[in-house]
Amino acid sequence: MDYVAQFRREIEAFDAAIRTASLEAGNDGVALVPSCPGWSMADLTFHLGSVHRYVTAVIAERHQQQPEPVDPSYLNLPPVRANWPHPENTPHRGPLPPDLVEWFGEGATALANLLATRDPAEQVWTWSREQSVGFWQRMQTIEAAVHRWDAENAIGTPGPMDRNLAMDAVTHTFEVMAPARRARRKAPPGAGERIRFRQSDGSLIWIVQTDPDEVLLNAGSGCCDVELTATASDLMLFLWHRIPLDALEVRGDDSLLDRYFKLVPPL
């Protein structure tokens, strides 16, 4: 799929949501983000904007190793930041500063333009096994979509994920996010649990087996302990801890789904 085009659509929708939140802010300030506990819309905006500028620096400077120590100048923050959120003091319940909104838009656009001009096969550092610009194109599109949903959900208008992106993101969750989450959280070993994820708005099926050291995708065609059926969008949102299990059709031992999230804990 065209990740860059989808990335642009997601950041435009995110921008629209935070501007709406700013207009609707009440006496208590900007809205909280229910799907990101402890964050307000201001915190979410600063987080995603910071990620965009970090990835831009990695790609633009062609880093082959993780930048360390990280020079905060890559954020290109304005010298005066009245009422801006601070990551160490959340949630930020003040108003959403207009210059924060503009800073986000400038950084998101710069990343989109950079991703559009680089060869996906170009080697750069990433936090995953795949070390390429293409990894960042895919990852940043998925992250932008998830946080777009977070922002829209906070103002009561969550739109579904693009179907093709959601299908890709479910696969990405098992192939990329699961190993990273298990390693980062030192997850316990799996015991061979088998879960089938079935797409209701298409024909894809993902079979996941939790072996001692890894999560195996499409591990054979044998019986599964539990099966989940939903649209690709809802499967993606469930795997990203955005919607509850009762939004999906479940057959089998649903207690294994709690077990799955212990084996693949959220970041």
Protein Blocks (a to p, Z undefined) as FASTA:
>chain_A
ZZklmmmmmmmmmmmmmmmmmmmpcfkopaddfklghiafklmmmmmmmmmmmmmmmmmn
opabdcddddfklnopafblghiacfklccdfbdcdfklmmmmmmmmmmmmmmmmmpcfk
lccddfbfbdcfklmmmmmmmmmmmmmmmmmmmnopaccddfklmmmmmmmmmmmmmmmm
mmmnopacdehiacddddfkbcbdcdddddfkbcceheajbdcfbdcdddfklmmmmmno
pacfklpccedjfklmmmmmmmmccZZ
